[in-house]
Amino acid sequence: MLLERFINYVKIDTMSSEDQTTTPSTLKQFDLARLLEKELQELGLVDIKLSEHCILTATLPSNCESNEVVGFIAHLDTIPGFSGTNVNPNVVYNYDGSTIELKNNIKLSPSQFPFMNDLIGKTLITTDGTTVLGADDKAGVAIIMEMLEYFVKNDIPHKTIKVAFTPDEEIGGGIDSFNVNEFGADYAYTIDGGAYNEINYENFNAASAIVKVNGLDIHPGSAKGQMINAVSIACEFEMMLDEFAKPMYTEGYEGFNHLCEMSGCVTTATMDYILRNHDLTKLEQQKQDFINIAEKLNQKYGANTVELQIKDSYKNMAEYIKKDPRSVIAATKAMERLGINTVTSPIRGGTDGAKLTLMGLNTPNLGTGGYNCHGPYEFACLEEMEIVVDIIKEIAKK
């Protein structure tokens, strides 16, 4: 049932869009939300609400004396940067460790992805090579729905369970209108990670920077001492940043400055950066580096040659979780009861859980059994998804 449910969900196109300012950024996210709304109604959940912003919430009341309320959250959208249209999942039963060949010369191989050796004998769900799979985060959606069906169909004592399915996680802002008080959970989990045994409650502190360079175009034949080439100065700015503070050189708790996009000509150039660090003090230093470089270049080329805008995006939820660790303790104990060795690793990114934590609802992240998200190499492991179902069932039990 889990496999059928998951395949059904990933075939629904829910790509978000960075070109829109509305929430949801694409109306097609409602297609999956309305299907889930119908399934929640059929399961008999209560307080089912689908907001104008495509946030779907529902409640499975406790069937015992427990006063604890636990929440589980997954997002509806897939990334805007790679096609999620006409997803055609490929199911590989009893994976034998060989290379999986897909369309467009896409090859899933243990030589490139060594962790695949740990999945021999498992059932893998891959793309056909032309789209994302959408395990990020429809694996999370399917896992939550499978858990709900289990409790509805079996007389197992459980806490009050709150669920939420949200839009636009991939572009940020999808939960800006999420009502934490109305949701009413004591703590919650996003089901939006990788391996089944992960618990993530440390994420990046994040900021963005827009660097605009103002140039002066003069005929190149008579430009000496007059031309100010904005593209050249933009390249100079980039070269003045720490070379080894780039994503390709960093891992674990190491932060980075990432040049996401650059455009320009002689008269104007723009660079968009994201700045990330688990340590807030170090992130502040990265921001100061940008300020210092802008000042140096303005001293060299003239005032206002370089304009800089820096904006904070989100913060590391770790300091909040550590003050109230009930969520992490509950997940750890649930995994221990199932004989699972927990892996706690920093998230080298952000989650809706980080925002929710800052909004007052502690929300660490659990795995999904999904791998290689955001591209045609994405796949999910069915057996790991089933284990995550067991984990969240164990968390929800009295």
C-alpha positions, 0 to 999 in steps of 0.5 A: 500500500505504501508503494502504491500511495507513494507512486500515486503522489509523485505522479501529481505535478506540484512544482513550486515557482520562484517567479511568483509572490503569491502562496502557493506559488503554483495552484497545482499544489492544490491538486495534491492537497485536495487529494489528501483532504479527501483521503483524510476525510475517508480516514475519519480525521477531524478539524480538516482545514485547507487554507487559501494558502494551501496549508492542509491540517487535520487531527486524529484525536487520542484514543487513550488518556494521553494529554500529549499532542504530537505533530507530523509535517511534510511539504507538497511542492517539488523544486522549481529548478528541475522538471516535476512534470510527467513523473514516471517512476521506475521500480527496481525490486531486489536491487542487485548492486549493479548500475541502474540505467535510465533515460538521458544517459542517467546512471545510478551506480554504486561507483558514484553513490557508494551508499547504494551498496547498503541498499542491495536487496532492497526495493528502489524507486527511481526516476526515468531520468527525465524528471525529479522523483519527488521523494522530497517530500512526497515520501514524507507525505506518504509516510504520514498518511500510512501512519494515520491509516494504521492507527485508524484501522488498529485499536492501538493507544496513541496520543493526539496526532496533528498533521500538516501538509504545506506548500512552497518549502523549496522556495521558502515562505510556504509556512509564513501563514502557519498558525502554530497556536491553532495547530496545537501540537506540543512538538512536531517533526518534519518528515523531510530528511534522507536516511531512515535513522536520521534526526536533524535538529541543527541547521544553518543560520542563513542570509542572502546578499545581493551585490550590484556593481555600477559601471561606466561605459566608454568606447573601448578605443578611448576608455583609458582612465575612464571606463568602469567595467561592472562585470570585471569589478563583479569578478574582482569582488568574487575573487576577494572572497575566501576561495575555500569558503565555497560549497565544493570545499565544505562539509559538516559544520563548515559554512559557505558563501555561494554565488548562485547567479551572476548577470551583467554588462559593462554598465551594470552587474548583479550577483546573488549570494547565499551565506550559510553557517551553523555558527551565528558568530561565523555567519556574522563574520561572513557578512562583514567580509562582504561589507569590507570588500564592498568598501574596499572596491568603493575606495578603489573605483569611487563611491557607490560603485558597489551596492550591497544588500544583506538580508537574514533568512533563517536561524539555527533551531538547535539553541531552541531545541536544546532548551526543550528537547522533548521532541528529540528525546521522544524520537531517539527513544522510539528508535531505540525501542525499534533497535535502530541506531540513531544518527544525528547530523547537521542539516546543510540547508534549512527546513520548514521545521527551523522556521516553525521552531522559531515560531514557537513549535519545536520541529526537528527533522526525520528521514524519509528513505529518499536520496539524491534529491533535486534532480534526475538521480533522485530515488527512494528506498521502500524498506527505509520508508517503511521503517520511518512509518514504524518510527513515527508510529512509535513516537505517536503511541502512548 
